[in-house]
Amino acid sequence: MTSPGYRRPLMIVAAVIAVLSLAAVGAVMAIAFNGGVAPVWITSIALYGLPVAFMLAVVLVLDAVRQRRRQ
């Protein structure tokens, strides 16, 4: 079974976005613990990164299901 060439790069992008988002969540928590306010760009990555990564993962899962049903 050969996979199309777009699956692996999409998986890597989703993983990188998820890791960056989790790091941003940790940074926001650390900054808040020290009594500060995190910059907007870090907060935005923390808020929107994980949902984007999960949506990309859902697309990959649905594509895998579609590929299995086709064969």
C-alpha positions as CSV (number, residue, x, y, z in Angstrom):
1,M,0.0,0.0,0.0
2,T,1.6,3.2,-1.1
3,S,0.6,6.5,0.5
4,P,0.2,9.7,-1.3
5,G,3.0,12.2,-1.0
6,Y,1.1,14.8,1.0
7,R,0.4,12.6,4.1
8,R,3.8,12.6,5.7
9,P,4.4,16.4,5.3
10,L,0.9,17.1,6.7
11,M,1.6,14.8,9.6
12,I,4.9,16.6,10.3
13,V,3.3,20.0,10.1
14,A,0.5,18.9,12.5
15,A,3.1,17.5,15.0
16,V,5.2,20.7,14.8
17,I,2.2,22.9,15.4
18,A,1.1,20.7,18.3
19,V,4.6,20.8,20.0
20,L,4.9,24.6,19.5
21,S,1.4,25.1,20.9
22,L,2.1,23.0,24.0
23,A,5.4,24.9,24.5
24,A,3.4,28.2,24.2
25,V,0.9,26.9,26.8
26,G,3.7,26.1,29.1
27,A,5.2,29.6,28.5
28,V,1.9,31.3,29.2
29,M,1.5,29.3,32.4
30,A,5.1,30.1,33.5
31,I,4.7,33.8,32.8
32,A,1.4,33.9,34.6
33,F,2.9,32.0,37.6
34,N,5.5,34.8,37.9
35,G,2.8,37.4,37.9
36,G,3.3,38.7,34.3
37,V,1.2,38.8,31.2
38,A,2.2,36.8,28.2
39,P,2.6,38.5,24.8
40,V,-0.3,38.3,22.4
41,W,1.5,36.2,19.9
42,I,2.4,33.5,22.5
43,T,-1.2,33.5,23.8
44,S,-2.5,33.2,20.2
45,I,-0.3,30.2,19.5
46,A,-1.4,28.6,22.7
47,L,-5.1,29.1,22.0
48,Y,-5.2,28.3,18.3
49,G,-2.3,25.9,17.7
50,L,-3.8,22.7,19.2
51,P,-7.2,23.0,17.5
52,V,-5.4,23.5,14.2
53,A,-3.2,20.5,14.9
54,F,-6.1,18.3,15.8
55,M,-8.1,19.3,12.7
56,L,-5.1,18.4,10.6
57,A,-5.0,15.0,12.4
58,V,-8.7,14.5,11.8
59,V,-8.1,15.2,8.1
60,L,-5.3,12.6,8.1
61,V,-7.5,10.0,9.8
62,L,-10.4,10.6,7.4
63,D,-8.1,10.3,4.5
64,A,-6.7,7.0,5.8
65,V,-10.2,5.7,6.2
66,R,-11.1,6.8,2.7
67,Q,-7.9,5.1,1.3
68,R,-8.7,1.8,3.1
69,R,-12.3,1.8,1.9
70,R,-11.1,2.4,-1.7
71,Q,-8.8,-0.6,-1.7
